[in-house]
C-alpha cells in the first residue's frame, strides 16, 4: 500500500468516527437521547479538522490564486443551500449560511472581512443593515401624518401592520464566491489546492423580493479560521444519511461544482466578464482556459 492510499484510508476512518449527526438514533429510549454520544464514542472521538501541512515558500514552484463561483441552483451544490426552513427539521441539519452567520453572531468566528484581500475587517454591527431591513410603509406614513400630535407625544404607537420588516435568510443566498490557491509542491511533485476564503452572495435584506435587484458579496471569511466551526456542522449526505459530511471536509475535498470568474493577473486581477463582455459562452470557455493553464503546468513537469 503506497503512501497516498494509506493517507486516504486514515481520512476515511477518521470521517467514520466523527460522523455524529444522528448519534445514538437506534439506541435512544426518548427523543432527548438522540444525538448524545456514548462514553465509548466520546473516548474514541477526535472531532477536529485535519490540520494542513506546513508548506515552505521555497517549495512552491508555481502558484496561482483564483476566484470561483459556486452556483447554488446546481444540484451537486444543494448540500450547502438546504435546509432553508429550520422550523420542521432537526437541529443537527443547517445550511452553510446559517452556520456561518450563527458563528459570527456568537463571536466564535471573527475573521470576517469586506473583501477577498482581507484589507478591511467587518463586525456584525457594521453588517446589520445588510441582514435586517426595517421601514415604515406608505400607509404608516399617512397614519403618522393624520395623527402627528398623538404619535409625537407618545399617546399612540405605530401598529406592526404599518412596519415593513425583512430579514436575510438562507433561502436568499444564491451563490458562494471562494478564493483558493493552486500551487505545485516541488518536494512532493504534485499540484495542490488550498481554500483561502469564502463569501456568501445574496441580495440585501431591503431588496428581498425585488427581482431587479443585484446580488452582492455579503462578507468574506478567512477559511482557515472557520475550519473549527465548519467541522462541527454537517451537510446532508444523500447517498447515506447515517454518514453525513462536515462542511470542512466538503469544501476541502471540493465536493461541489464551481466556475472560475477571476484570476491573479497583471491587469489588477480583473474579472473575466470585464474583458469577455456580454458573452456568457466565451466567459465559460475563458474559465476553462484558465483552469487548463494551471492543470497543464503539472502535466508539463513530467514530459521527457
N, C-alpha and C positions, 0 to 999 in steps of 0.2 A: 504493500500500500504506500503510494507516494505521499509527499507532504501535503499537497493540495487536497487529496481525498481525505486524509486524516483530519485536516482542519475542518472540512465540510461536515465530517461525522461529529466532531466536537460541537459545532454550532447547532447541528440538528438535535443532539442530545440535550444541549442547554435549552433550546427552544421547547423541547418536550417537558422539561422540568419546570419551566417558568410560565407555561400557559395555564392561567388560573381564572379565566373569566367565568367559568361555571364550576368552580371547585366545590367538591362535596355534594354535587347535584343529586347523585344516585343514593347517597347515604344520609341525606338530610331528613330529620324527623319533622321539622317545621320549616316553613319558608325562610325564617330568620337564619337558619343554619346554612342556607345556600350561599356559597362564596367564601365561607370560612374554611381556612386550611387546617388540616390535621397537624398534630405535633410533628409527625414524621415529614410532612410536606414542608413545614417551617424549617426543620433542621437541614433538609436537603436543598432548599430553595436558595438560589443565588440570583435574585431578581435585580440584576444591574446590567446596564448596556455593555456590550463587548467593547472594551477600550480600543481606541485607534492606536496603531503602532507609530512609533516615532519615525519621522522621515527627515533626514538631513537635507538641507537645501542643496548641498553639493551632489546629492544622489539624484536630483531631478534633472534629467537630460532634456526634457521638453515639458512645458506646462502651458495650459490654456484655460482661462476662465470663460464659461459660457452661461447664458441665462436661458431658461426654458419655461414654457407654459404648460401646465397640467390642466387640461380641459375636463371639468367635472361632468360634462354631458356624455363623455365616453364611458362605456360600461365597465371597462377594466379599472377605471378610477373611482367607481362608486363607493368602495370601502372608505374613502376619505370624506365623501359627501354625506352618506347616510349614517345614523338616522337623523332626520331633520325635526321630527316630533318626539320629544323625550317624555311625554305625558303617559304614554301607554307602553313603555318598554323598560327593561331592567336598567339599573344604574351602572352596570358594567359595560354598556354599549353607548358610546357617544361619538359624535363626528369629530374630525380633526380640528375644525374651527372651534368647537365647543371646548375641547381640551386645551387649546392654546389660549383662548380668551379667559377661561377659568383660572389658568395658571398665572396669567397677567394680573387678574383681579386679586388673587391670593398672594401676590408678590413672590411666588416661587419661581417665576420667570421674569427676569429684569432686563435681559439683554434684548431690548426692543428698540428699533431704530426707524428713522423716516426714509432711509434709502438703503440700497444694497451695498453701498461702500462704507456704511457704518459711520457716517460723518456726524449725524445728529441723533442723539438719544431721545426717545419718546417715553412719556409717562401716561398712565391711564387717564389722568385728569386732562392732559393735552389732547387726548384722542376721544374724549367723552362725547363731543358733538358729532363725531363720526358714527358712534354706535347708538345714539339716542337723539331723537328729534321731538321737540315739544313746542307747539304753537297754538295760537287762538284761531279758530275758524272764522270765516266771514260772518256767519250767524252770531258767533260770540262777540265779534267787534260791534255788530249792530246792537246786541243786548247791552253791552257796556255803554255805548253812546246814548241809548234810550234811558238808562238808569245810572248815569255817570256819578251823580252825587252819592247814591246809595253804595256803589262799588268803591268809590274813593274814600268814603267814611268807614267802610268795613261792615256796613249793615248787611250787605249781600255778598255772597261768594259765588264766583262763576261756577256753574254746574259742569260736571265732567263731559256732558254731551257737546259742550262748546269748545272742548280742547282736543286738538289733533296730536296724538302721541304715537310715535312709531319707534320700534327697536330693530336693530340689525340682528338677524338670527342666522343659523347655519344654512337655512333654506335660501338665503340671499347670496351666498358665496357661489360664484360662477366658475372660479378657476384658482389655481395657485401658481405663483411665479417662484422659481427656485434658481439659486445661483450655485454653481458647482465648479470644481477644478479638476480637469483631466491632466494627468501627468504620467510621464514614463519614468519608472523607477529603474535606474541602470543597475542597481545591485541585484534586483530580482528579475530584471529583463522583462518587465511587464507593464502594460498600460493600465492605470488605475484611476478611480474616480473618488472624489471626496465632496460630499454635500456641505456647502458653506452657509447658506441662508435660505429661508423660506418665507413667502409672503402671500397671505390670502387676498384675493381680488374680488371686490363686490361694489355695488352702488352704496353711497352713503345713506344713512337712515332717512334723511329728508327726501331722497329720491326713490325710496322703495315704492314700487307700483307704477313708476314712471318709465314707460318703455323707451322713451327717447334719451334717458339719462345714460351716461357712460360709466362703466365700472372703473374703479380706481384701485391702486395699491393701498391697502389699509395700513399695514405696518410690516417691517422686515424683522425677522427673528434670527439671531445668530444661532445656527442649528446646533453646534456642539454644546452650547449652554442649555439647550432644550432637550437633550437626549434623556436625561433622568426622568423628566416629566413624560415624554413620549413613550418611554419604555414601560411605564406603569399603565398606559392606556392601550386598549386592544381594538383592532379593526376586525370586522366580521369576516370569517373565512367561509365562503360559500360552498367549498368542497367538503369541509369538515368543521362544523360549528364547535366541536369539542377541542379543536386546536386553533384558537384564534392567533393572530399575529400582531405583535406590538407595532405601533406606528413607527417606532425607531427602526425596527427590522424592515418594515415595509418600505420605508424611504431609503434606507441604506442599501438594501438589496435591489432597489429600483423596480419594485413590483408595480409599475404604473407606466403609462404612455405619456410622453412629453415631446414637444417640438421646440427646437432652438429658435429664439427670436432675437438674440443678441449675442455677440462675442467680443472678446477683447480685440481691439484693432487700433490702428494708427489714427483713425478718424474720431477719436474720443469715444470709443466703444459705441458707435452709433448702431441703432437697431436696424434690422433687415428691412422693415417696412419703410424706413427713411430713404433707402436707395432702390428698393423694389416697390415702387408706389402703385397702388390701385391694381395689383395683380396678385391674387392670393396663390395661384398656382406657381408663379415664379418665386414667391416667398417660400413656399414649401420646398421647391427644388433647391433654393439657396440654403435653406436649413439643412437639407440632406448633404449638400456640398460641404458645408462647414463640418458636419459630423464625419463625413468620409475623409476629409483632410486630416482630422485628428486620428481616426482609426487607421488610416494608411501609414501614419508615421511608425506605428508598431510593426506593421507588415513589412515596411521597407527596411527595418532594422535587421531582418533575417534573410535578406537577399544575399545570394552567394555569387 
